Amino acid sequence: MSLYTTIHLHNVAAGRAEDYARWFDGAHQQDLARLRGFRSADRYEVTPQQIMPDIPQPWRFLSVYEFDYAAPEIDLPALAPLLADVRDAGLIDDSDESERIHSYAMYSDWVASPNHQPDQPFSGVSIILANFVAGREAEYHHWYDTVHGPEVTRVPGKVAMKRGRLSPLQVEPRRYCPGSDLVFCAQQTDDLLFTVKDFSARARGVSPSGVAFQPRSSAGSFARTVHYFARVSGARFWPGGIAYDGDLSVYPADFARPAG
């Protein structure tokens, strides 16, 4: 079996957001359940809190499809007609050709940190459309697996990560993807600003926790885009608080929202 993740980055036609949500949670989930290897599907909406605020956020919505395929070359294309249905129904706004559907062969399933509360759903996710420096792929993966993945998922509110490679098998319409790799990180927090700010603080070595990230590997390319989304589908939602295995009391009360 092979783990695959397909991400659908898109905008919804004006005035049709409720129709889209009803389709996704109803008929679409029923159709997905009949696909071989289907594991889950969730929808997310872009958040105002972003780690790189200068990077464009051209998509309001992200849908994430998880599969465990016996034969990806047979099974992966079966998702295309289901997404074509919603496009044909006029629910997708692709007037600027911004819609993107990218499928990834995952290197592993979720790798969780001690922050993770497995009995609760994710509050949101972040995606990085990432690249490694040519000729340094093995070094890049080693850094992510042994250094950066573990340190990122110990940030308050960040709880798990998995990564994958852009597959030669893709769902139409095929459009440009700026990254060869997907870095997919999950959050459990009701204060994403706090999480994003402490991520940045740890990267700069100034977190109130005293924790600092290791130096960034030069095997990781700076040609990447980062996007944060909050979960908007499903029957259960993150109940509140910031998932963290450490001591939140070391952070000042105004850490995420300084006075003034």
JOZI-V801069 format. One record per backbone hydrogen bond with DSSP energy under -1.0 kcal/mol. CO is the residue of the C=O (numbers start at 1). NH is the residue of the N-H. Records with the same first field share a line. If there is no record, write none. Layout:
CO = NH ; NH
This chain:
2 = 69
3 = 106
4 = 67
5 = 104
6 = 65
7 = 102
8 = 63
9 = 100
10 = 61
11 = 93
13 = 16
16 = 20
17 = 21
18 = 22
19 = 23
20 = 24
21 = 25
22 = 26
23 = 28
26 = 30
27 = 31
28 = 32
29 = 33
31 = 34
32 = 35
35 = 38
37 = 68
40 = 66
42 = 64
43 = 232
44 = 62
45 = 230
52 = 55
60 = 46
61 = 10
62 = 44
63 = 8
64 = 42
65 = 6
66 = 39 ; 40
67 = 4
69 = 2
71 = 74 ; 75
72 = 76
75 = 78
76 = 79
77 = 80
79 = 83
80 = 84
81 = 85
83 = 87
84 = 88
85 = 89
86 = 91
87 = 90
91 = 13
94 = 97
100 = 9
102 = 7
103 = 167
104 = 5
105 = 165
111 = 161
113 = 116
117 = 120
123 = 231
124 = 187
125 = 229
126 = 185
127 = 227
128 = 130 ; 183
129 = 225
130 = 181
131 = 221
133 = 136
136 = 140
137 = 141
138 = 142
139 = 143
140 = 144
141 = 145
142 = 146
143 = 147 ; 148
144 = 149
147 = 151
148 = 152
149 = 153
152 = 155
155 = 158
157 = 188
159 = 113
160 = 186
161 = 111
162 = 184
163 = 107
164 = 182
165 = 105
180 = 166
181 = 130
182 = 164
183 = 128
184 = 162
185 = 126
186 = 159 ; 160
187 = 123 ; 124
188 = 243
191 = 195
192 = 196
193 = 197
194 = 198
195 = 199
196 = 200
197 = 201
198 = 202
199 = 203
200 = 204
201 = 206
202 = 213
207 = 210
217 = 220
219 = 133
222 = 224
225 = 129
227 = 127
228 = 47
229 = 125
230 = 45
241 = 190
243 = 157
248 = 251
252 = 255
